[in-house]
Amino acid sequence: MKGKAKGVQRIVNAAVYSVQGARAAFRHEEAFRQEVYLALIMLPAAFLLNVDQIERILMVGSVILVLIVELLNSGIEAVVDRVGTEYNELAGRAKDLGSAAVFLSLLLTGYIWASILFLPF
């Protein structure tokens, strides 16, 4: 349970919980690990490529968005799995919706990067 800290201590606690969540995702979620590995290639590339600042922001933002959506999807899956292991239509739908969100974020990232790198303006 989270405490009732206020002010700076609340911010420190939130940062600690965030790091714990990122570590847990990396440790337990294969998809998150794969996306982190891709981010470790794509983020430096975005800074090395000769693109405008707005294009760089879009490239970096789209990669970070994939990680954010994957974390949310992993959270949904963890809660659904915690509730029960038997098949439930709503649980399946929740997992499918989370997966669809990740897929859309990946498509958006691909579109942004391809548009910037390969389509003439």
The first five atom37 places (N, CA, C, CB, O) and aatype in JSON, in Angstrom:
{
  "aatype": [12, 11, 7, 11, 0, 11, 7, 19, 5, 1, 9, 19, 2, 0, 0, 19, 18, 15, 19, 5, 7, 0, 1, 0, 0, 13, 1, 8, 6, 6, 0, 13, 1, 5, 6, 19, 18, 10, 0, 10, 9, 12, 10, 14, 0, 0, 13, 10, 10, 2, 19, 3, 5, 9, 6, 1, 9, 10, 12, 19, 7, 15, 19, 9, 10, 19, 10, 9, 19, 6, 10, 10, 2, 15, 7, 9, 6, 0, 19, 19, 3, 1, 19, 7, 16, 6, 18, 2, 6, 10, 0, 7, 1, 0, 11, 3, 10, 7, 15, 0, 0, 19, 13, 10, 15, 10, 10, 10, 16, 7, 18, 9, 17, 0, 15, 9, 10, 13, 10, 14, 13],
  "atom_mask": [
    [1, 1, 1, 1, 1],
    [1, 1, 1, 1, 1],
    [1, 1, 1, 0, 1],
    [1, 1, 1, 1, 1],
    [1, 1, 1, 1, 1],
    [1, 1, 1, 1, 1],
    [1, 1, 1, 0, 1],
    [1, 1, 1, 1, 1],
    [1, 1, 1, 1, 1],
    [1, 1, 1, 1, 1],
    [1, 1, 1, 1, 1],
    [1, 1, 1, 1, 1],
    [1, 1, 1, 1, 1],
    [1, 1, 1, 1, 1],
    [1, 1, 1, 1, 1],
    [1, 1, 1, 1, 1],
    [1, 1, 1, 1, 1],
    [1, 1, 1, 1, 1],
    [1, 1, 1, 1, 1],
    [1, 1, 1, 1, 1],
    [1, 1, 1, 0, 1],
    [1, 1, 1, 1, 1],
    [1, 1, 1, 1, 1],
    [1, 1, 1, 1, 1],
    [1, 1, 1, 1, 1],
    [1, 1, 1, 1, 1],
    [1, 1, 1, 1, 1],
    [1, 1, 1, 1, 1],
    [1, 1, 1, 1, 1],
    [1, 1, 1, 1, 1],
    [1, 1, 1, 1, 1],
    [1, 1, 1, 1, 1],
    [1, 1, 1, 1, 1],
    [1, 1, 1, 1, 1],
    [1, 1, 1, 1, 1],
    [1, 1, 1, 1, 1],
    [1, 1, 1, 1, 1],
    [1, 1, 1, 1, 1],
    [1, 1, 1, 1, 1],
    [1, 1, 1, 1, 1],
    [1, 1, 1, 1, 1],
    [1, 1, 1, 1, 1],
    [1, 1, 1, 1, 1],
    [1, 1, 1, 1, 1],
    [1, 1, 1, 1, 1],
    [1, 1, 1, 1, 1],
    [1, 1, 1, 1, 1],
    [1, 1, 1, 1, 1],
    [1, 1, 1, 1, 1],
    [1, 1, 1, 1, 1],
    [1, 1, 1, 1, 1],
    [1, 1, 1, 1, 1],
    [1, 1, 1, 1, 1],
    [1, 1, 1, 1, 1],
    [1, 1, 1, 1, 1],
    [1, 1, 1, 1, 1],
    [1, 1, 1, 1, 1],
    [1, 1, 1, 1, 1],
    [1, 1, 1, 1, 1],
    [1, 1, 1, 1, 1],
    [1, 1, 1, 0, 1],
    [1, 1, 1, 1, 1],
    [1, 1, 1, 1, 1],
    [1, 1, 1, 1, 1],
    [1, 1, 1, 1, 1],
    [1, 1, 1, 1, 1],
    [1, 1, 1, 1, 1],
    [1, 1, 1, 1, 1],
    [1, 1, 1, 1, 1],
    [1, 1, 1, 1, 1],
    [1, 1, 1, 1, 1],
    [1, 1, 1, 1, 1],
    [1, 1, 1, 1, 1],
    [1, 1, 1, 1, 1],
    [1, 1, 1, 0, 1],
    [1, 1, 1, 1, 1],
    [1, 1, 1, 1, 1],
    [1, 1, 1, 1, 1],
    [1, 1, 1, 1, 1],
    [1, 1, 1, 1, 1],
    [1, 1, 1, 1, 1],
    [1, 1, 1, 1, 1],
    [1, 1, 1, 1, 1],
    [1, 1, 1, 0, 1],
    [1, 1, 1, 1, 1],
    [1, 1, 1, 1, 1],
    [1, 1, 1, 1, 1],
    [1, 1, 1, 1, 1],
    [1, 1, 1, 1, 1],
    [1, 1, 1, 1, 1],
    [1, 1, 1, 1, 1],
    [1, 1, 1, 0, 1],
    [1, 1, 1, 1, 1],
    [1, 1, 1, 1, 1],
    [1, 1, 1, 1, 1],
    [1, 1, 1, 1, 1],
    [1, 1, 1, 1, 1],
    [1, 1, 1, 0, 1],
    [1, 1, 1, 1, 1],
    [1, 1, 1, 1, 1],
    [1, 1, 1, 1, 1],
    [1, 1, 1, 1, 1],
    [1, 1, 1, 1, 1],
    [1, 1, 1, 1, 1],
    [1, 1, 1, 1, 1],
    [1, 1, 1, 1, 1],
    [1, 1, 1, 1, 1],
    [1, 1, 1, 1, 1],
    [1, 1, 1, 1, 1],
    [1, 1, 1, 0, 1],
    [1, 1, 1, 1, 1],
    [1, 1, 1, 1, 1],
    [1, 1, 1, 1, 1],
    [1, 1, 1, 1, 1],
    [1, 1, 1, 1, 1],
    [1, 1, 1, 1, 1],
    [1, 1, 1, 1, 1],
    [1, 1, 1, 1, 1],
    [1, 1, 1, 1, 1],
    [1, 1, 1, 1, 1],
    [1, 1, 1, 1, 1]
  ],
  "atom_positions": [
    [[0.83, -1.17, 0.0], [0.0, 0.0, 0.0], [0.88, 1.24, 0.0], [-0.94, -0.01, 1.2], [1.91, 1.3, 0.67]],
    [[0.46, 2.21, -0.74], [1.2, 3.46, -0.78], [0.86, 4.28, 0.45], [0.9, 4.24, -2.08], [-0.27, 4.24, 0.94]],
    [[1.84, 5.01, 0.93], [1.66, 5.81, 2.14], [0.95, 7.11, 1.87], [0.0, 0.0, 0.0], [0.4, 7.35, 0.79]],
    [[0.97, 7.96, 2.89], [0.3, 9.26, 2.8], [1.32, 10.39, 2.83], [-0.71, 9.42, 3.95], [1.07, 11.44, 3.41]],
    [[2.47, 10.16, 2.21], [3.52, 11.17, 2.18], [3.03, 12.4, 1.42], [4.8, 10.61, 1.53], [2.17, 12.31, 0.55]],
    [[3.6, 13.54, 1.77], [3.24, 14.81, 1.13], [4.5, 15.5, 0.64], [2.46, 15.73, 2.1], [5.61, 15.18, 1.06]],
    [[4.31, 16.44, -0.27], [5.4, 17.27, -0.74], [6.48, 16.5, -1.46], [0.0, 0.0, 0.0], [6.22, 15.61, -2.27]],
    [[7.72, 16.86, -1.13], [8.88, 16.27, -1.8], [8.94, 14.76, -1.55], [10.16, 16.94, -1.33], [9.31, 14.0, -2.45]],
    [[8.6, 14.32, -0.36], [8.65, 12.89, -0.06], [7.69, 12.1, -0.96], [8.31, 12.63, 1.41], [8.01, 10.98, -1.35]],
    [[6.54, 12.67, -1.28], [5.6, 12.01, -2.18], [6.21, 11.87, -3.56], [4.28, 12.79, -2.26], [6.04, 10.84, -4.22]],
    [[6.93, 12.9, -4.01], [7.58, 12.85, -5.33], [8.69, 11.79, -5.33], [8.16, 14.24, -5.7], [8.83, 11.03, -6.29]],
    [[9.46, 11.76, -4.26], [10.52, 10.75, -4.14], [9.91, 9.35, -4.16], [11.35, 10.97, -2.85], [10.39, 8.47, -4.87]],
    [[8.86, 9.14, -3.37], [8.19, 7.83, -3.34], [7.67, 7.45, -4.72], [7.03, 7.84, -2.33], [7.82, 6.31, -5.15]],
    [[7.07, 8.41, -5.43], [6.54, 8.13, -6.77], [7.66, 7.72, -7.71], [5.8, 9.37, -7.32], [7.48, 6.83, -8.54]],
    [[8.82, 8.37, -7.6], [9.95, 8.02, -8.45], [10.43, 6.61, -8.14], [11.1, 9.03, -8.26], [10.77, 5.85, -9.05]],
    [[10.47, 6.25, -6.86], [10.89, 4.9, -6.47], [9.92, 3.87, -7.02], [10.98, 4.78, -4.92], [10.34, 2.85, -7.56]],
    [[8.61, 4.13, -6.91], [7.61, 3.19, -7.44], [7.75, 3.07, -8.96], [6.18, 3.65, -7.06], [7.59, 1.99, -9.52]],
    [[8.05, 4.18, -9.63], [8.2, 4.15, -11.08], [9.39, 3.29, -11.49], [8.37, 5.57, -11.62], [9.29, 2.51, -12.43]],
    [[10.5, 3.44, -10.79], [11.68, 2.62, -11.09], [11.38, 1.15, -10.83], [12.9, 3.08, -10.24], [11.76, 0.29, -11.62]],
    [[10.68, 0.86, -9.73], [10.3, -0.53, -9.44], [9.43, -1.09, -10.56], [9.55, -0.61, -8.1], [9.6, -2.25, -10.95]],
    [[8.5, -0.29, -11.07], [7.63, -0.74, -12.15], [8.41, -1.01, -13.43], [0.0, 0.0, 0.0], [8.16, -2.0, -14.11]],
    [[9.34, -0.12, -13.76], [10.15, -0.31, -14.97], [11.0, -1.57, -14.84], [11.04, 0.93, -15.23], [11.13, -2.34, -15.79]],
    [[11.59, -1.77, -13.67], [12.39, -2.98, -13.45], [11.54, -4.24, -13.56], [13.06, -2.93, -12.07], [11.96, -5.23, -14.17]],
    [[10.36, -4.21, -12.98], [9.47, -5.37, -13.05], [9.07, -5.66, -14.49], [8.22, -5.14, -12.19], [9.04, -6.82, -14.91]],
    [[8.77, -4.62, -15.24], [8.4, -4.81, -16.64], [9.56, -5.42, -17.41], [7.98, -3.48, -17.29], [9.37, -6.34, -18.2]],
    [[10.77, -4.91, -17.18], [11.93, -5.44, -17.9], [12.2, -6.89, -17.51], [13.17, -4.57, -17.62], [12.57, -7.71, -18.34]],
    [[12.01, -7.19, -16.25], [12.28, -8.54, -15.74], [11.25, -9.55, -16.22], [12.32, -8.53, -14.22], [11.6, -10.69, -16.54]],
    [[9.98, -9.16, -16.27], [8.9, -10.13, -16.48], [8.22, -10.05, -17.85], [7.88, -9.94, -15.43], [7.45, -10.95, -18.19]],
    [[8.47, -9.01, -18.62], [7.73, -8.82, -19.87], [8.67, -8.85, -21.07], [6.95, -7.49, -19.83], [9.42, -7.9, -21.31]],
    [[8.62, -9.94, -21.82], [9.48, -10.1, -22.99], [9.26, -8.99, -24.01], [9.24, -11.46, -23.64], [10.23, -8.46, -24.56]],
    [[8.01, -8.64, -24.28], [7.72, -7.6, -25.27], [8.34, -6.27, -24.84], [6.2, -7.43, -25.45], [8.88, -5.54, -25.68]],
    [[8.27, -5.94, -23.56], [8.86, -4.7, -23.08], [10.37, -4.72, -23.28], [8.51, -4.47, -21.59], [10.96, -3.72, -23.69]],
    [[11.01, -5.85, -22.98], [12.46, -5.95, -23.19], [12.82, -5.73, -24.66], [12.97, -7.33, -22.72], [13.76, -5.01, -24.97]],
    [[12.06, -6.35, -25.56], [12.33, -6.19, -26.99], [12.18, -4.73, -27.41], [11.38, -7.07, -27.81], [12.99, -4.22, -28.18]],
    [[11.15, -4.08, -26.9], [10.93, -2.68, -27.25], [12.01, -1.77, -26.64], [9.54, -2.23, -26.78], [12.39, -0.78, -27.26]],
    [[12.49, -2.1, -25.46], [13.6, -1.34, -24.87], [14.85, -1.5, -25.73], [13.88, -1.8, -23.41], [15.55, -0.52, -25.99]],
    [[15.13, -2.71, -26.18], [16.31, -2.94, -27.02], [16.21, -2.13, -28.32], [16.47, -4.43, -27.33], [17.19, -1.54, -28.76]],
    [[15.02, -2.12, -28.92], [14.83, -1.3, -30.12], [15.0, 0.18, -29.8], [13.44, -1.54, -30.72], [15.61, 0.92, -30.57]],
    [[14.48, 0.62, -28.66], [14.62, 2.02, -28.26], [16.09, 2.39, -28.07], [13.83, 2.29, -26.96], [16.49, 3.51, -28.38]],
    [[16.88, 1.45, -27.57], [18.31, 1.73, -27.37], [19.05, 1.93, -28.7], [18.95, 0.58, -26.59], [20.13, 2.51, -28.72]],
    [[18.46, 1.46, -29.78], [19.01, 1.7, -31.12], [18.4, 2.96, -31.73], [18.76, 0.48, -32.03], [19.1, 3.81, -32.28]],
    [[17.06, 3.05, -31.62], [16.35, 4.12, -32.31], [16.55, 5.5, -31.68], [14.87, 3.8, -32.35], [16.64, 6.5, -32.4]],
    [[16.63, 5.58, -30.37], [16.77, 6.89, -29.74], [18.11, 7.56, -30.08], [16.64, 6.76, -28.22], [18.11, 8.72, -30.47]],
    [[19.23, 6.86, -29.95], [20.48, 7.51, -30.39], [20.45, 7.84, -31.88], [21.68, 6.6, -30.08], [20.96, 8.88, -32.3]],
    [[19.85, 6.96, -32.69], [19.76, 7.22, -34.13], [19.02, 8.51, -34.4], [19.08, 6.07, -34.85], [19.4, 9.27, -35.29]],
    [[17.96, 8.76, -33.65], [17.17, 9.98, -33.85], [18.02, 11.23, -33.61], [15.96, 9.99, -32.91], [17.79, 12.27, -34.23]],
    [[19.0, 11.13, -32.72], [19.87, 12.28, -32.45], [21.04, 12.37, -33.41], [20.38, 12.2, -31.02], [21.63, 13.44, -33.57]],
    [[21.39, 11.26, -34.05], [22.49, 11.27, -35.01], [22.05, 11.62, -36.43], [23.17, 9.92, -35.01], [22.85, 12.1, -37.23]],
    [[20.79, 11.39, -36.73], [20.27, 11.67, -38.07], [20.15, 13.18, -38.3], [18.91, 10.99, -38.28], [19.9, 13.95, -37.37]],
    [[20.33, 13.57, -39.54], [20.21, 14.97, -39.91], [18.74, 15.29, -40.21], [21.11, 15.3, -41.15], [18.31, 15.3, -41.36]],
    [[17.98, 15.55, -39.14], [16.56, 15.87, -39.26], [16.29, 17.15, -38.48], [15.67, 14.7, -38.74], [17.07, 17.55, -37.61]],
    [[15.16, 17.79, -38.79], [14.75, 18.99, -38.06], [14.41, 18.64, -36.62], [13.54, 19.67, -38.76], [14.16, 17.48, -36.3]],
    [[14.39, 19.64, -35.77], [14.09, 19.41, -34.36], [12.68, 18.83, -34.17], [14.22, 20.72, -33.57], [12.49, 17.93, -33.36]],
    [[11.72, 19.33, -34.91], [10.34, 18.82, -34.81], [10.3, 17.35, -35.23], [9.37, 19.67, -35.68], [9.61, 16.55, -34.6]],
    [[11.01, 17.01, -36.27], [11.06, 15.62, -36.72], [11.71, 14.74, -35.65], [11.83, 15.5, -38.05], [11.24, 13.63, -35.38]],
    [[12.78, 15.24, -35.04], [13.45, 14.48, -33.98], [12.5, 14.28, -32.79], [14.73, 15.22, -33.51], [12.44, 13.19, -32.22]],
    [[11.77, 15.31, -32.43], [10.8, 15.2, -31.33], [9.76, 14.13, -31.65], [10.11, 16.56, -31.06], [9.41, 13.33, -30.79]],
    [[9.27, 14.12, -32.88], [8.29, 13.1, -33.29], [8.89, 11.7, -33.23], [7.77, 13.4, -34.7], [8.24, 10.76, -32.78]],
    [[10.12, 11.57, -33.69], [10.77, 10.26, -33.7], [10.98, 9.75, -32.27], [12.12, 10.34, -34.43], [10.65, 8.6, -31.96]],
    [[11.52, 10.6, -31.42], [11.76, 10.21, -30.02], [10.44, 9.96, -29.31], [12.58, 11.29, -29.28], [10.28, 8.96, -28.61]],
    [[9.5, 10.87, -29.49], [8.2, 10.75, -28.82], [7.46, 9.48, -29.2], [0.0, 0.0, 0.0], [6.82, 8.86, -28.35]],
    [[7.54, 9.1, -30.46], [6.84, 7.88, -30.89], [7.45, 6.63, -30.26], [6.87, 7.76, -32.42], [6.73, 5.7, -29.91]],
    [[8.78, 6.62, -30.11], [9.43, 5.46, -29.48], [9.06, 5.39, -28.0], [10.98, 5.55, -29.64], [8.75, 4.32, -27.48]],
    [[9.09, 6.54, -27.33], [8.72, 6.58, -25.91], [7.25, 6.18, -25.74], [8.98, 7.99, -25.32], [6.9, 5.51, -24.77]],
    [[6.4, 6.6, -26.68], [4.98, 6.25, -26.62], [4.79, 4.73, -26.65], [4.22, 6.9, -27.78], [3.94, 4.2, -25.92]],
    [[5.55, 4.04, -27.47], [5.46, 2.57, -27.52], [5.75, 1.98, -26.14], [6.43, 1.99, -28.57], [5.04, 1.09, -25.68]],
    [[6.8, 2.47, -25.48], [7.14, 1.96, -24.15], [6.05, 2.26, -23.14], [8.46, 2.57, -23.68], [5.72, 1.42, -22.3]],
    [[5.48, 3.45, -23.21], [4.4, 3.82, -22.29], [3.19, 2.9, -22.48], [3.98, 5.29, -22.5], [2.64, 2.38, -21.52]],
    [[2.79, 2.71, -23.73], [1.62, 1.88, -24.02], [1.88, 0.43, -23.61], [1.24, 1.96, -25.51], [0.99, -0.25, -23.11]],
    [[3.11, -0.04, -23.82], [3.44, -1.41, -23.41], [3.37, -1.56, -21.9], [4.85, -1.79, -23.91], [2.9, -2.58, -21.4]],
    [[3.82, -0.56, -21.16], [3.71, -0.6, -19.69], [2.25, -0.66, -19.26], [4.41, 0.63, -19.06], [1.89, -1.44, -18.37]],
    [[1.41, 0.16, -19.88], [-0.02, 0.14, -19.54], [-0.64, -1.21, -19.89], [-0.76, 1.27, -20.27], [-1.44, -1.75, -19.12]],
    [[-0.28, -1.75, -21.06], [-0.79, -3.06, -21.45], [-0.35, -4.14, -20.46], [-0.32, -3.42, -22.87], [-1.14, -5.01, -20.1]],
    [[0.89, -4.09, -20.04], [1.4, -5.07, -19.07], [0.66, -4.95, -17.75], [2.9, -4.89, -18.85], [0.38, -5.95, -17.1]],
    [[0.35, -3.72, -17.35], [-0.44, -3.51, -16.13], [-1.83, -4.11, -16.24], [0.0, 0.0, 0.0], [-2.31, -4.75, -15.31]],
    [[-2.47, -3.92, -17.38], [-3.79, -4.5, -17.61], [-3.71, -6.02, -17.53], [-4.36, -4.06, -18.98], [-4.53, -6.67, -16.87]],
    [[-2.72, -6.59, -18.2], [-2.57, -8.04, -18.2], [-2.31, -8.58, -16.79], [-1.44, -8.46, -19.14], [-2.84, -9.63, -16.42]],
    [[-1.5, -7.88, -16.02], [-1.21, -8.34, -14.66], [-2.46, -8.33, -13.8], [-0.13, -7.45, -14.02], [-2.69, -9.26, -13.03]],
    [[-3.27, -7.29, -13.91], [-4.5, -7.22, -13.12], [-5.48, -8.32, -13.55], [-5.17, -5.82, -13.27], [-6.08, -8.98, -12.71]],
    [[-5.63, -8.51, -14.85], [-6.53, -9.55, -15.35], [-6.06, -10.92, -14.88], [-6.61, -9.51, -16.91], [-6.88, -11.74, -14.44]],
    [[-4.76, -11.18, -14.96], [-4.24, -12.48, -14.51], [-4.39, -12.65, -13.01], [-2.78, -12.62, -14.9], [-4.58, -13.78, -12.54]],
    [[-4.32, -11.58, -12.26], [-4.47, -11.64, -10.8], [-5.89, -12.03, -10.4], [-4.11, -10.28, -10.16], [-6.09, -12.73, -9.41]],
    [[-6.85, -11.58, -11.19], [-8.26, -11.84, -10.86], [-8.61, -13.3, -11.01], [-9.17, -11.0, -11.74], [-9.39, -13.84, -10.23]],
    [[-8.04, -13.96, -12.02], [-8.35, -15.38, -12.21], [-7.73, -15.93, -13.46], [0.0, 0.0, 0.0], [-7.38, -15.19, -14.38]],
    [[-7.58, -17.25, -13.49], [-6.96, -17.9, -14.64], [-7.99, -18.51, -15.6], [-6.0, -18.97, -14.17], [-7.66, -18.84, -16.73]],
    [[-9.23, -18.65, -15.14], [-10.25, -19.23, -16.02], [-10.6, -18.21, -17.11], [-11.52, -19.64, -15.21], [-10.47, -17.0, -16.93]],
    [[-11.06, -18.74, -18.25], [-11.41, -17.87, -19.37], [-12.62, -17.02, -19.0], [-11.68, -18.69, -20.64], [-13.62, -17.5, -18.46]],
    [[-12.5, -15.73, -19.32], [-13.61, -14.8, -19.16], [-13.59, -13.88, -20.37], [-13.5, -13.98, -17.81], [-12.55, -13.35, -20.73]],
    [[-14.74, -13.7, -20.99], [-14.81, -12.9, -22.21], [-14.32, -11.47, -21.98], [-16.25, -12.87, -22.73], [-13.59, -10.92, -22.81]],
    [[-14.7, -10.86, -20.87], [-14.28, -9.49, -20.59], [-12.78, -9.4, -20.33], [-15.04, -8.93, -19.4], [-12.12, -8.45, -20.75]],
    [[-12.24, -10.4, -19.64], [-10.8, -10.43, -19.4], [-10.04, -10.56, -20.72], [-10.42, -11.59, -18.44], [-9.04, -9.87, -20.95]],
    [[-10.53, -11.44, -21.58], [-9.91, -11.6, -22.9], [-9.99, -10.32, -23.71], [0.0, 0.0, 0.0], [-9.04, -9.94, -24.38]],
    [[-11.14, -9.65, -23.64], [-11.31, -8.4, -24.36], [-10.35, -7.34, -23.84], [-12.76, -7.9, -24.25], [-9.74, -6.6, -24.62]],
    [[-10.2, -7.26, -22.52], [-9.28, -6.28, -21.93], [-7.86, -6.52, -22.43], [-9.33, -6.36, -20.39], [-7.16, -5.57, -22.8]],
    [[-7.43, -7.76, -22.44], [-6.09, -8.08, -22.93], [-5.96, -7.76, -24.42], [-5.76, -9.56, -22.68], [-4.94, -7.21, -24.85]],
    [[-6.97, -8.09, -25.21], [-6.93, -7.81, -26.64], [-6.89, -6.3, -26.91], [-8.14, -8.44, -27.33], [-6.18, -5.85, -27.81]],
    [[-7.64, -5.53, -26.15], [-7.64, -4.09, -26.32], [-6.28, -3.49, -25.99], [-8.72, -3.44, -25.45], [-5.8, -2.6, -26.69]],
    [[-5.66, -3.98, -24.93], [-4.31, -3.52, -24.59], [-3.32, -3.86, -25.68], [0.0, 0.0, 0.0], [-2.47, -3.05, -26.04]],
    [[-3.43, -5.07, -26.21], [-2.56, -5.49, -27.3], [-2.77, -4.64, -28.55], [-2.79, -6.97, -27.63], [-1.81, -4.27, -29.22]],
    [[-4.01, -4.32, -28.84], [-4.32, -3.46, -29.99], [-3.71, -2.07, -29.81], [-5.85, -3.35, -30.19], [-3.23, -1.47, -30.77]],
    [[-3.74, -1.56, -28.6], [-3.14, -0.25, -28.33], [-1.64, -0.27, -28.6], [-3.41, 0.18, -26.88], [-1.09, 0.66, -29.18]],
    [[-0.98, -1.33, -28.17], [0.46, -1.47, -28.44], [0.7, -1.53, -29.94], [1.05, -2.74, -27.74], [1.6, -0.88, -30.46]],
    [[-0.1, -2.32, -30.64], [0.05, -2.47, -32.08], [-0.11, -1.12, -32.79], [-0.97, -3.47, -32.63], [0.67, -0.79, -33.68]],
    [[-1.12, -0.35, -32.39], [-1.32, 0.96, -33.01], [-0.15, 1.9, -32.73], [-2.62, 1.59, -32.5], [0.25, 2.67, -33.6]],
    [[0.4, 1.84, -31.52], [1.54, 2.7, -31.22], [2.76, 2.29, -32.06], [1.89, 2.63, -29.71], [3.53, 3.15, -32.48]],
    [[2.92, 1.0, -32.3], [4.01, 0.53, -33.17], [3.81, 0.98, -34.61], [4.13, -1.0, -33.11], [4.75, 1.4, -35.28]],
    [[2.57, 0.89, -35.1], [2.26, 1.37, -36.45], [2.54, 2.87, -36.57], [0.8, 1.08, -36.81], [3.1, 3.32, -37.57]],
    [[2.15, 3.63, -35.57], [2.39, 5.07, -35.58], [3.89, 5.37, -35.63], [1.75, 5.74, -34.35], [4.33, 6.24, -36.37]],
    [[4.65, 4.65, -34.83], [6.09, 4.84, -34.82], [6.69, 4.52, -36.19], [6.74, 3.97, -33.74], [7.52, 5.28, -36.71]],
    [[6.28, 3.42, -36.77], [6.76, 3.06, -38.11], [6.41, 4.12, -39.14], [0.0, 0.0, 0.0], [7.23, 4.47, -39.98]],
    [[5.19, 4.62, -39.07], [4.74, 5.65, -40.01], [5.56, 6.93, -39.85], [3.25, 5.95, -39.8], [6.0, 7.51, -40.84]],
    [[5.75, 7.36, -38.62], [6.52, 8.59, -38.37], [7.94, 8.44, -38.89], [6.53, 8.92, -36.86], [8.43, 9.31, -39.62]],
    [[8.6, 7.36, -38.51], [9.99, 7.17, -38.92], [10.1, 7.03, -40.44], [10.58, 5.94, -38.24], [10.98, 7.64, -41.05]],
    [[9.23, 6.25, -41.05], [9.28, 6.08, -42.51], [9.0, 7.4, -43.22], [8.27, 5.0, -42.96], [9.65, 7.73, -44.21]],
    [[8.03, 8.15, -42.72], [7.7, 9.43, -43.34], [8.88, 10.4, -43.29], [6.48, 10.05, -42.66], [9.17, 11.09, -44.27]],
    [[9.54, 10.44, -42.16], [10.67, 11.37, -42.0], [11.89, 10.91, -42.8], [11.04, 11.5, -40.52], [12.56, 11.73, -43.43]],
    [[12.17, 9.62, -42.79], [13.38, 9.13, -43.4], [13.27, 8.87, -44.9], [13.81, 7.9, -42.73], [14.26, 8.99, -45.62]],
    [[12.08, 8.5, -45.38], [11.99, 8.02, -46.76], [11.05, 8.82, -47.67], [11.53, 6.61, -46.74], [11.13, 8.67, -48.89]],
    [[10.19, 9.65, -47.12], [9.26, 10.38, -47.97], [9.74, 11.82, -48.16], [7.83, 10.36, -47.37], [9.99, 12.53, -47.19]],
    [[9.87, 12.24, -49.41], [10.32, 13.63, -49.66], [9.21, 14.62, -49.32], [10.75, 13.81, -51.13], [8.02, 14.34, -49.47]],
    [[9.63, 15.77, -48.88], [8.65, 16.82, -48.54], [8.63, 17.88, -49.62], [8.96, 17.47, -47.17], [7.88, 18.85, -49.53]]
  ]
}
